[in-house]
Amino acid sequence: MYRYSYRITFILIVILTISCGSPKSKKTHSPDFASGLRLSTTEPTVVFFISLDCPICQKYQGSYKPLLQQFDKKADFLFIVEGDVKDEEVRTFCKYDSIPTQMMLIDDNGFFAKSLGATVTPQVKIYSSAGIGKYAYSGAIDDRFPNLGSQRTEASINYVEKALISLLNHVPVEIPETTPVGCFIEPQ
């Protein structure tokens, strides 16, 4: 259904995760998370930083599935779950949006967030196939949450969708960066 390939910038992360878990990881997680990985430089890679406890992340449940369906076989997706979570909690989250567990990576010590420069959840980084090592878009999923304590009923701009369409059409991303609004990722 989905292909699991990631940028060369993720080589070290993938090797560390598969071989020994994230550095200084508090616990070992199920081997089905982040499994089946292979490296590719042909598709954009979308990395979502999420927290299962974040109220804003919870409000986005249901919005991942349409993106995954729309860009199936055109982009690669990785969900990095921040915090000390149980495997079963992640599986429940996956079922809600029909996300394969192979797309989930549990970051219980903040190593991946720090390495990739994520500061809040939800936050997105999109890496283009041509721009290895530098993101093509970084920020919010859409404009539904203009600031903390403020929410629109519907988004008028889906930044992830717009960025992916631009990248797939080989044109520069019109809005390469926005300020994500959400729960701060606690340094470990």
PyMOL commands that place a pseudoatom at each C-alpha (Angstrom):
pseudoatom trace, name=CA, resn=MET, resi=1, chain=A, elem=C, hetatm=0, pos=[0.000, 0.000, 0.000]
pseudoatom trace, name=CA, resn=TYR, resi=2, chain=A, elem=C, hetatm=0, pos=[2.613, 2.577, 1.059]
pseudoatom trace, name=CA, resn=ARG, resi=3, chain=A, elem=C, hetatm=0, pos=[6.301, 2.525, 0.344]
pseudoatom trace, name=CA, resn=TYR, resi=4, chain=A, elem=C, hetatm=0, pos=[8.673, 3.269, 3.186]
pseudoatom trace, name=CA, resn=SER, resi=5, chain=A, elem=C, hetatm=0, pos=[11.680, 5.176, 1.970]
pseudoatom trace, name=CA, resn=TYR, resi=6, chain=A, elem=C, hetatm=0, pos=[13.493, 8.043, 3.609]
pseudoatom trace, name=CA, resn=ARG, resi=7, chain=A, elem=C, hetatm=0, pos=[16.070, 10.702, 2.805]
pseudoatom trace, name=CA, resn=ILE, resi=8, chain=A, elem=C, hetatm=0, pos=[19.749, 10.108, 3.165]
pseudoatom trace, name=CA, resn=THR, resi=9, chain=A, elem=C, hetatm=0, pos=[19.606, 12.566, 6.072]
pseudoatom trace, name=CA, resn=PHE, resi=10, chain=A, elem=C, hetatm=0, pos=[17.830, 9.778, 7.930]
pseudoatom trace, name=CA, resn=ILE, resi=11, chain=A, elem=C, hetatm=0, pos=[20.499, 7.111, 7.326]
pseudoatom trace, name=CA, resn=LEU, resi=12, chain=A, elem=C, hetatm=0, pos=[22.104, 7.581, 10.716]
pseudoatom trace, name=CA, resn=ILE, resi=13, chain=A, elem=C, hetatm=0, pos=[18.740, 7.784, 12.455]
pseudoatom trace, name=CA, resn=VAL, resi=14, chain=A, elem=C, hetatm=0, pos=[17.470, 4.643, 10.732]
pseudoatom trace, name=CA, resn=ILE, resi=15, chain=A, elem=C, hetatm=0, pos=[20.644, 2.691, 11.480]
pseudoatom trace, name=CA, resn=LEU, resi=16, chain=A, elem=C, hetatm=0, pos=[20.555, 3.742, 15.149]
pseudoatom trace, name=CA, resn=THR, resi=17, chain=A, elem=C, hetatm=0, pos=[16.869, 2.972, 15.490]
pseudoatom trace, name=CA, resn=ILE, resi=18, chain=A, elem=C, hetatm=0, pos=[16.980, -0.432, 13.847]
pseudoatom trace, name=CA, resn=SER, resi=19, chain=A, elem=C, hetatm=0, pos=[20.212, -1.586, 15.402]
pseudoatom trace, name=CA, resn=CYS, resi=20, chain=A, elem=C, hetatm=0, pos=[19.848, -0.392, 18.983]
pseudoatom trace, name=CA, resn=GLY, resi=21, chain=A, elem=C, hetatm=0, pos=[16.891, 1.947, 19.365]
pseudoatom trace, name=CA, resn=SER, resi=22, chain=A, elem=C, hetatm=0, pos=[17.291, 5.670, 19.749]
pseudoatom trace, name=CA, resn=PRO, resi=23, chain=A, elem=C, hetatm=0, pos=[20.351, 6.719, 21.743]
pseudoatom trace, name=CA, resn=LYS, resi=24, chain=A, elem=C, hetatm=0, pos=[19.739, 6.511, 25.511]
pseudoatom trace, name=CA, resn=SER, resi=25, chain=A, elem=C, hetatm=0, pos=[16.252, 5.158, 24.820]
pseudoatom trace, name=CA, resn=LYS, resi=26, chain=A, elem=C, hetatm=0, pos=[14.311, 4.454, 27.983]
pseudoatom trace, name=CA, resn=LYS, resi=27, chain=A, elem=C, hetatm=0, pos=[12.776, 1.252, 26.699]
pseudoatom trace, name=CA, resn=THR, resi=28, chain=A, elem=C, hetatm=0, pos=[12.587, -1.090, 23.750]
pseudoatom trace, name=CA, resn=HIS, resi=29, chain=A, elem=C, hetatm=0, pos=[9.571, -0.772, 21.490]
pseudoatom trace, name=CA, resn=SER, resi=30, chain=A, elem=C, hetatm=0, pos=[7.892, -3.267, 19.221]
pseudoatom trace, name=CA, resn=PRO, resi=31, chain=A, elem=C, hetatm=0, pos=[9.978, -4.173, 16.167]
pseudoatom trace, name=CA, resn=ASP, resi=32, chain=A, elem=C, hetatm=0, pos=[7.063, -3.373, 13.831]
pseudoatom trace, name=CA, resn=PHE, resi=33, chain=A, elem=C, hetatm=0, pos=[7.529, 0.376, 14.395]
pseudoatom trace, name=CA, resn=ALA, resi=34, chain=A, elem=C, hetatm=0, pos=[9.713, 1.979, 11.710]
pseudoatom trace, name=CA, resn=SER, resi=35, chain=A, elem=C, hetatm=0, pos=[10.348, -1.394, 10.085]
pseudoatom trace, name=CA, resn=GLY, resi=36, chain=A, elem=C, hetatm=0, pos=[10.678, -2.085, 6.387]
pseudoatom trace, name=CA, resn=LEU, resi=37, chain=A, elem=C, hetatm=0, pos=[12.742, 1.033, 5.781]
pseudoatom trace, name=CA, resn=ARG, resi=38, chain=A, elem=C, hetatm=0, pos=[14.746, 1.563, 2.644]
pseudoatom trace, name=CA, resn=LEU, resi=39, chain=A, elem=C, hetatm=0, pos=[16.496, 4.660, 1.393]
pseudoatom trace, name=CA, resn=SER, resi=40, chain=A, elem=C, hetatm=0, pos=[15.350, 6.601, -1.635]
pseudoatom trace, name=CA, resn=THR, resi=41, chain=A, elem=C, hetatm=0, pos=[16.069, 10.011, -3.079]
pseudoatom trace, name=CA, resn=THR, resi=42, chain=A, elem=C, hetatm=0, pos=[13.230, 10.115, -5.583]
pseudoatom trace, name=CA, resn=GLU, resi=43, chain=A, elem=C, hetatm=0, pos=[10.183, 11.150, -3.537]
pseudoatom trace, name=CA, resn=PRO, resi=44, chain=A, elem=C, hetatm=0, pos=[9.548, 13.936, -1.055]
pseudoatom trace, name=CA, resn=THR, resi=45, chain=A, elem=C, hetatm=0, pos=[9.591, 12.784, 2.567]
pseudoatom trace, name=CA, resn=VAL, resi=46, chain=A, elem=C, hetatm=0, pos=[7.066, 14.189, 5.031]
pseudoatom trace, name=CA, resn=VAL, resi=47, chain=A, elem=C, hetatm=0, pos=[8.023, 13.953, 8.708]
pseudoatom trace, name=CA, resn=PHE, resi=48, chain=A, elem=C, hetatm=0, pos=[5.279, 14.640, 11.259]
pseudoatom trace, name=CA, resn=PHE, resi=49, chain=A, elem=C, hetatm=0, pos=[6.316, 15.264, 14.867]
pseudoatom trace, name=CA, resn=ILE, resi=50, chain=A, elem=C, hetatm=0, pos=[3.345, 14.385, 17.055]
pseudoatom trace, name=CA, resn=SER, resi=51, chain=A, elem=C, hetatm=0, pos=[2.502, 13.803, 20.689]
pseudoatom trace, name=CA, resn=LEU, resi=52, chain=A, elem=C, hetatm=0, pos=[-0.382, 11.574, 21.719]
pseudoatom trace, name=CA, resn=ASP, resi=53, chain=A, elem=C, hetatm=0, pos=[-0.989, 13.842, 24.752]
pseudoatom trace, name=CA, resn=CYS, resi=54, chain=A, elem=C, hetatm=0, pos=[-1.057, 17.140, 22.825]
pseudoatom trace, name=CA, resn=PRO, resi=55, chain=A, elem=C, hetatm=0, pos=[-4.625, 18.508, 22.453]
pseudoatom trace, name=CA, resn=ILE, resi=56, chain=A, elem=C, hetatm=0, pos=[-3.793, 20.078, 19.090]
pseudoatom trace, name=CA, resn=CYS, resi=57, chain=A, elem=C, hetatm=0, pos=[-2.332, 16.792, 17.791]
pseudoatom trace, name=CA, resn=GLN, resi=58, chain=A, elem=C, hetatm=0, pos=[-5.519, 15.064, 18.942]
pseudoatom trace, name=CA, resn=LYS, resi=59, chain=A, elem=C, hetatm=0, pos=[-7.611, 17.542, 16.936]
pseudoatom trace, name=CA, resn=TYR, resi=60, chain=A, elem=C, hetatm=0, pos=[-5.661, 16.602, 13.814]
pseudoatom trace, name=CA, resn=GLN, resi=61, chain=A, elem=C, hetatm=0, pos=[-6.639, 12.937, 14.091]
pseudoatom trace, name=CA, resn=GLY, resi=62, chain=A, elem=C, hetatm=0, pos=[-8.619, 12.078, 11.003]
pseudoatom trace, name=CA, resn=SER, resi=63, chain=A, elem=C, hetatm=0, pos=[-6.715, 14.527, 8.801]
pseudoatom trace, name=CA, resn=TYR, resi=64, chain=A, elem=C, hetatm=0, pos=[-3.678, 12.321, 8.156]
pseudoatom trace, name=CA, resn=LYS, resi=65, chain=A, elem=C, hetatm=0, pos=[-5.546, 9.605, 6.250]
pseudoatom trace, name=CA, resn=PRO, resi=66, chain=A, elem=C, hetatm=0, pos=[-6.627, 11.878, 3.351]
pseudoatom trace, name=CA, resn=LEU, resi=67, chain=A, elem=C, hetatm=0, pos=[-3.030, 13.118, 2.946]
pseudoatom trace, name=CA, resn=LEU, resi=68, chain=A, elem=C, hetatm=0, pos=[-1.694, 9.562, 2.934]
pseudoatom trace, name=CA, resn=GLN, resi=69, chain=A, elem=C, hetatm=0, pos=[-4.280, 8.551, 0.337]
pseudoatom trace, name=CA, resn=GLN, resi=70, chain=A, elem=C, hetatm=0, pos=[-3.782, 11.636, -1.839]
pseudoatom trace, name=CA, resn=PHE, resi=71, chain=A, elem=C, hetatm=0, pos=[-0.011, 11.228, -1.979]
pseudoatom trace, name=CA, resn=ASP, resi=72, chain=A, elem=C, hetatm=0, pos=[0.214, 7.421, -1.910]
pseudoatom trace, name=CA, resn=LYS, resi=73, chain=A, elem=C, hetatm=0, pos=[3.258, 6.338, -3.955]
pseudoatom trace, name=CA, resn=LYS, resi=74, chain=A, elem=C, hetatm=0, pos=[4.193, 9.993, -4.563]
pseudoatom trace, name=CA, resn=ALA, resi=75, chain=A, elem=C, hetatm=0, pos=[5.679, 10.833, -1.158]
pseudoatom trace, name=CA, resn=ASP, resi=76, chain=A, elem=C, hetatm=0, pos=[7.046, 9.007, 1.866]
pseudoatom trace, name=CA, resn=PHE, resi=77, chain=A, elem=C, hetatm=0, pos=[5.685, 9.597, 5.358]
pseudoatom trace, name=CA, resn=LEU, resi=78, chain=A, elem=C, hetatm=0, pos=[7.217, 9.227, 8.792]
pseudoatom trace, name=CA, resn=PHE, resi=79, chain=A, elem=C, hetatm=0, pos=[5.462, 9.983, 12.090]
pseudoatom trace, name=CA, resn=ILE, resi=80, chain=A, elem=C, hetatm=0, pos=[7.804, 10.643, 14.991]
pseudoatom trace, name=CA, resn=VAL, resi=81, chain=A, elem=C, hetatm=0, pos=[5.910, 10.191, 18.245]
pseudoatom trace, name=CA, resn=GLU, resi=82, chain=A, elem=C, hetatm=0, pos=[7.358, 12.319, 21.020]
pseudoatom trace, name=CA, resn=GLY, resi=83, chain=A, elem=C, hetatm=0, pos=[7.325, 11.257, 24.652]
pseudoatom trace, name=CA, resn=ASP, resi=84, chain=A, elem=C, hetatm=0, pos=[7.242, 8.165, 26.783]
pseudoatom trace, name=CA, resn=VAL, resi=85, chain=A, elem=C, hetatm=0, pos=[4.353, 6.221, 25.223]
pseudoatom trace, name=CA, resn=LYS, resi=86, chain=A, elem=C, hetatm=0, pos=[3.249, 2.625, 25.241]
pseudoatom trace, name=CA, resn=ASP, resi=87, chain=A, elem=C, hetatm=0, pos=[3.258, 0.628, 22.014]
pseudoatom trace, name=CA, resn=GLU, resi=88, chain=A, elem=C, hetatm=0, pos=[-0.487, -0.027, 22.340]
pseudoatom trace, name=CA, resn=GLU, resi=89, chain=A, elem=C, hetatm=0, pos=[-1.211, 3.727, 22.486]
pseudoatom trace, name=CA, resn=VAL, resi=90, chain=A, elem=C, hetatm=0, pos=[0.638, 4.185, 19.201]
pseudoatom trace, name=CA, resn=ARG, resi=91, chain=A, elem=C, hetatm=0, pos=[-1.227, 1.269, 17.603]
pseudoatom trace, name=CA, resn=THR, resi=92, chain=A, elem=C, hetatm=0, pos=[-4.557, 2.842, 18.643]
pseudoatom trace, name=CA, resn=PHE, resi=93, chain=A, elem=C, hetatm=0, pos=[-3.490, 6.134, 17.071]
pseudoatom trace, name=CA, resn=CYS, resi=94, chain=A, elem=C, hetatm=0, pos=[-2.499, 4.285, 13.884]
pseudoatom trace, name=CA, resn=LYS, resi=95, chain=A, elem=C, hetatm=0, pos=[-5.859, 2.532, 13.619]
pseudoatom trace, name=CA, resn=TYR, resi=96, chain=A, elem=C, hetatm=0, pos=[-7.778, 5.814, 13.796]
pseudoatom trace, name=CA, resn=ASP, resi=97, chain=A, elem=C, hetatm=0, pos=[-6.080, 7.187, 10.671]
pseudoatom trace, name=CA, resn=SER, resi=98, chain=A, elem=C, hetatm=0, pos=[-5.197, 3.853, 9.017]
pseudoatom trace, name=CA, resn=ILE, resi=99, chain=A, elem=C, hetatm=0, pos=[-1.497, 4.636, 9.380]
pseudoatom trace, name=CA, resn=PRO, resi=100, chain=A, elem=C, hetatm=0, pos=[0.784, 1.600, 9.014]
pseudoatom trace, name=CA, resn=THR, resi=101, chain=A, elem=C, hetatm=0, pos=[2.866, 1.096, 12.160]
pseudoatom trace, name=CA, resn=GLN, resi=102, chain=A, elem=C, hetatm=0, pos=[5.925, 0.942, 9.892]
pseudoatom trace, name=CA, resn=MET, resi=103, chain=A, elem=C, hetatm=0, pos=[5.547, 4.726, 9.490]
pseudoatom trace, name=CA, resn=MET, resi=104, chain=A, elem=C, hetatm=0, pos=[5.807, 5.325, 13.250]
pseudoatom trace, name=CA, resn=LEU, resi=105, chain=A, elem=C, hetatm=0, pos=[9.000, 6.020, 15.151]
pseudoatom trace, name=CA, resn=ILE, resi=106, chain=A, elem=C, hetatm=0, pos=[8.836, 6.510, 18.922]
pseudoatom trace, name=CA, resn=ASP, resi=107, chain=A, elem=C, hetatm=0, pos=[11.132, 9.254, 20.193]
pseudoatom trace, name=CA, resn=ASP, resi=108, chain=A, elem=C, hetatm=0, pos=[10.889, 8.724, 23.930]
pseudoatom trace, name=CA, resn=ASN, resi=109, chain=A, elem=C, hetatm=0, pos=[13.971, 10.804, 24.695]
pseudoatom trace, name=CA, resn=GLY, resi=110, chain=A, elem=C, hetatm=0, pos=[13.683, 13.659, 22.170]
pseudoatom trace, name=CA, resn=PHE, resi=111, chain=A, elem=C, hetatm=0, pos=[16.753, 12.592, 20.187]
pseudoatom trace, name=CA, resn=PHE, resi=112, chain=A, elem=C, hetatm=0, pos=[15.085, 12.784, 16.770]
pseudoatom trace, name=CA, resn=ALA, resi=113, chain=A, elem=C, hetatm=0, pos=[13.235, 16.030, 17.490]
pseudoatom trace, name=CA, resn=LYS, resi=114, chain=A, elem=C, hetatm=0, pos=[16.482, 17.676, 18.559]
pseudoatom trace, name=CA, resn=SER, resi=115, chain=A, elem=C, hetatm=0, pos=[18.431, 16.215, 15.622]
pseudoatom trace, name=CA, resn=LEU, resi=116, chain=A, elem=C, hetatm=0, pos=[15.887, 17.473, 13.085]
pseudoatom trace, name=CA, resn=GLY, resi=117, chain=A, elem=C, hetatm=0, pos=[15.122, 20.787, 14.788]
pseudoatom trace, name=CA, resn=ALA, resi=118, chain=A, elem=C, hetatm=0, pos=[11.520, 20.158, 15.854]
pseudoatom trace, name=CA, resn=THR, resi=119, chain=A, elem=C, hetatm=0, pos=[10.348, 22.238, 18.801]
pseudoatom trace, name=CA, resn=VAL, resi=120, chain=A, elem=C, hetatm=0, pos=[6.589, 21.618, 19.083]
pseudoatom trace, name=CA, resn=THR, resi=121, chain=A, elem=C, hetatm=0, pos=[3.970, 19.036, 18.201]
pseudoatom trace, name=CA, resn=PRO, resi=122, chain=A, elem=C, hetatm=0, pos=[2.394, 18.941, 15.736]
pseudoatom trace, name=CA, resn=GLN, resi=123, chain=A, elem=C, hetatm=0, pos=[5.168, 20.076, 13.449]
pseudoatom trace, name=CA, resn=VAL, resi=124, chain=A, elem=C, hetatm=0, pos=[6.028, 19.002, 9.912]
pseudoatom trace, name=CA, resn=LYS, resi=125, chain=A, elem=C, hetatm=0, pos=[9.266, 18.929, 7.966]
pseudoatom trace, name=CA, resn=ILE, resi=126, chain=A, elem=C, hetatm=0, pos=[9.176, 18.048, 4.282]
pseudoatom trace, name=CA, resn=TYR, resi=127, chain=A, elem=C, hetatm=0, pos=[12.380, 17.093, 2.542]
pseudoatom trace, name=CA, resn=SER, resi=128, chain=A, elem=C, hetatm=0, pos=[12.493, 17.272, -1.248]
pseudoatom trace, name=CA, resn=SER, resi=129, chain=A, elem=C, hetatm=0, pos=[14.135, 14.553, -3.268]
pseudoatom trace, name=CA, resn=ALA, resi=130, chain=A, elem=C, hetatm=0, pos=[16.592, 17.101, -4.658]
pseudoatom trace, name=CA, resn=GLY, resi=131, chain=A, elem=C, hetatm=0, pos=[17.280, 18.970, -1.422]
pseudoatom trace, name=CA, resn=ILE, resi=132, chain=A, elem=C, hetatm=0, pos=[18.874, 16.269, 0.691]
pseudoatom trace, name=CA, resn=GLY, resi=133, chain=A, elem=C, hetatm=0, pos=[19.751, 17.576, 4.127]
pseudoatom trace, name=CA, resn=LYS, resi=134, chain=A, elem=C, hetatm=0, pos=[17.632, 20.725, 3.872]
pseudoatom trace, name=CA, resn=TYR, resi=135, chain=A, elem=C, hetatm=0, pos=[13.910, 20.848, 4.261]
pseudoatom trace, name=CA, resn=ALA, resi=136, chain=A, elem=C, hetatm=0, pos=[11.652, 22.269, 1.550]
pseudoatom trace, name=CA, resn=TYR, resi=137, chain=A, elem=C, hetatm=0, pos=[8.954, 23.098, 4.107]
pseudoatom trace, name=CA, resn=SER, resi=138, chain=A, elem=C, hetatm=0, pos=[8.925, 23.362, 7.892]
pseudoatom trace, name=CA, resn=GLY, resi=139, chain=A, elem=C, hetatm=0, pos=[6.087, 24.377, 10.168]
pseudoatom trace, name=CA, resn=ALA, resi=140, chain=A, elem=C, hetatm=0, pos=[2.386, 23.833, 10.756]
pseudoatom trace, name=CA, resn=ILE, resi=141, chain=A, elem=C, hetatm=0, pos=[0.191, 21.283, 8.999]
pseudoatom trace, name=CA, resn=ASP, resi=142, chain=A, elem=C, hetatm=0, pos=[-2.296, 23.976, 8.012]
pseudoatom trace, name=CA, resn=ASP, resi=143, chain=A, elem=C, hetatm=0, pos=[-3.602, 27.349, 9.233]
pseudoatom trace, name=CA, resn=ARG, resi=144, chain=A, elem=C, hetatm=0, pos=[-6.310, 25.949, 11.530]
pseudoatom trace, name=CA, resn=PHE, resi=145, chain=A, elem=C, hetatm=0, pos=[-4.420, 27.084, 14.676]
pseudoatom trace, name=CA, resn=PRO, resi=146, chain=A, elem=C, hetatm=0, pos=[-3.104, 30.638, 14.109]
pseudoatom trace, name=CA, resn=ASN, resi=147, chain=A, elem=C, hetatm=0, pos=[-1.851, 30.829, 17.727]
pseudoatom trace, name=CA, resn=LEU, resi=148, chain=A, elem=C, hetatm=0, pos=[-2.300, 29.098, 21.086]
pseudoatom trace, name=CA, resn=GLY, resi=149, chain=A, elem=C, hetatm=0, pos=[-5.882, 29.361, 22.300]
pseudoatom trace, name=CA, resn=SER, resi=150, chain=A, elem=C, hetatm=0, pos=[-7.206, 30.236, 18.848]
pseudoatom trace, name=CA, resn=GLN, resi=151, chain=A, elem=C, hetatm=0, pos=[-8.724, 27.805, 16.359]
pseudoatom trace, name=CA, resn=ARG, resi=152, chain=A, elem=C, hetatm=0, pos=[-10.551, 28.105, 13.045]
pseudoatom trace, name=CA, resn=THR, resi=153, chain=A, elem=C, hetatm=0, pos=[-13.337, 25.650, 12.266]
pseudoatom trace, name=CA, resn=GLU, resi=154, chain=A, elem=C, hetatm=0, pos=[-11.647, 24.750, 9.003]
pseudoatom trace, name=CA, resn=ALA, resi=155, chain=A, elem=C, hetatm=0, pos=[-8.252, 25.352, 7.501]
pseudoatom trace, name=CA, resn=SER, resi=156, chain=A, elem=C, hetatm=0, pos=[-8.086, 27.680, 4.534]
pseudoatom trace, name=CA, resn=ILE, resi=157, chain=A, elem=C, hetatm=0, pos=[-4.527, 26.620, 3.618]
pseudoatom trace, name=CA, resn=ASN, resi=158, chain=A, elem=C, hetatm=0, pos=[-3.092, 23.125, 3.965]
pseudoatom trace, name=CA, resn=TYR, resi=159, chain=A, elem=C, hetatm=0, pos=[0.642, 23.859, 3.961]
pseudoatom trace, name=CA, resn=VAL, resi=160, chain=A, elem=C, hetatm=0, pos=[1.635, 20.192, 3.672]
pseudoatom trace, name=CA, resn=GLU, resi=161, chain=A, elem=C, hetatm=0, pos=[-0.588, 19.601, 0.649]
pseudoatom trace, name=CA, resn=LYS, resi=162, chain=A, elem=C, hetatm=0, pos=[0.556, 22.820, -1.075]
pseudoatom trace, name=CA, resn=ALA, resi=163, chain=A, elem=C, hetatm=0, pos=[4.238, 22.024, -0.476]
pseudoatom trace, name=CA, resn=LEU, resi=164, chain=A, elem=C, hetatm=0, pos=[3.887, 18.462, -1.777]
pseudoatom trace, name=CA, resn=ILE, resi=165, chain=A, elem=C, hetatm=0, pos=[2.026, 19.591, -4.897]
pseudoatom trace, name=CA, resn=SER, resi=166, chain=A, elem=C, hetatm=0, pos=[4.790, 22.138, -5.577]
pseudoatom trace, name=CA, resn=LEU, resi=167, chain=A, elem=C, hetatm=0, pos=[7.559, 19.577, -5.063]
pseudoatom trace, name=CA, resn=LEU, resi=168, chain=A, elem=C, hetatm=0, pos=[5.836, 16.988, -7.257]
pseudoatom trace, name=CA, resn=ASN, resi=169, chain=A, elem=C, hetatm=0, pos=[5.435, 19.607, -9.992]
pseudoatom trace, name=CA, resn=HIS, resi=170, chain=A, elem=C, hetatm=0, pos=[9.109, 20.595, -9.622]
pseudoatom trace, name=CA, resn=VAL, resi=171, chain=A, elem=C, hetatm=0, pos=[8.370, 24.188, -8.666]
pseudoatom trace, name=CA, resn=PRO, resi=172, chain=A, elem=C, hetatm=0, pos=[9.630, 26.050, -5.582]
pseudoatom trace, name=CA, resn=VAL, resi=173, chain=A, elem=C, hetatm=0, pos=[7.483, 25.797, -2.469]
pseudoatom trace, name=CA, resn=GLU, resi=174, chain=A, elem=C, hetatm=0, pos=[5.615, 29.098, -2.192]
pseudoatom trace, name=CA, resn=ILE, resi=175, chain=A, elem=C, hetatm=0, pos=[5.559, 29.127, 1.631]
pseudoatom trace, name=CA, resn=PRO, resi=176, chain=A, elem=C, hetatm=0, pos=[8.701, 27.270, 2.795]
pseudoatom trace, name=CA, resn=GLU, resi=177, chain=A, elem=C, hetatm=0, pos=[8.248, 27.987, 6.502]
pseudoatom trace, name=CA, resn=THR, resi=178, chain=A, elem=C, hetatm=0, pos=[5.473, 28.737, 8.971]
pseudoatom trace, name=CA, resn=THR, resi=179, chain=A, elem=C, hetatm=0, pos=[5.389, 28.918, 12.737]
pseudoatom trace, name=CA, resn=PRO, resi=180, chain=A, elem=C, hetatm=0, pos=[3.941, 25.709, 14.175]
pseudoatom trace, name=CA, resn=VAL, resi=181, chain=A, elem=C, hetatm=0, pos=[1.538, 26.067, 17.103]
pseudoatom trace, name=CA, resn=GLY, resi=182, chain=A, elem=C, hetatm=0, pos=[1.266, 23.301, 19.662]
pseudoatom trace, name=CA, resn=CYS, resi=183, chain=A, elem=C, hetatm=0, pos=[2.809, 21.588, 22.655]
pseudoatom trace, name=CA, resn=PHE, resi=184, chain=A, elem=C, hetatm=0, pos=[6.485, 22.183, 23.325]
pseudoatom trace, name=CA, resn=ILE, resi=185, chain=A, elem=C, hetatm=0, pos=[8.765, 19.187, 22.990]
pseudoatom trace, name=CA, resn=GLU, resi=186, chain=A, elem=C, hetatm=0, pos=[10.413, 18.807, 26.370]
pseudoatom trace, name=CA, resn=PRO, resi=187, chain=A, elem=C, hetatm=0, pos=[14.187, 18.403, 26.193]
pseudoatom trace, name=CA, resn=GLN, resi=188, chain=A, elem=C, hetatm=0, pos=[15.431, 15.189, 27.808]
for i in range(1, 188): cmd.bond("trace and resi %d" % i, "trace and resi %d" % (i + 1))
show_as sticks, trace
zoom trace
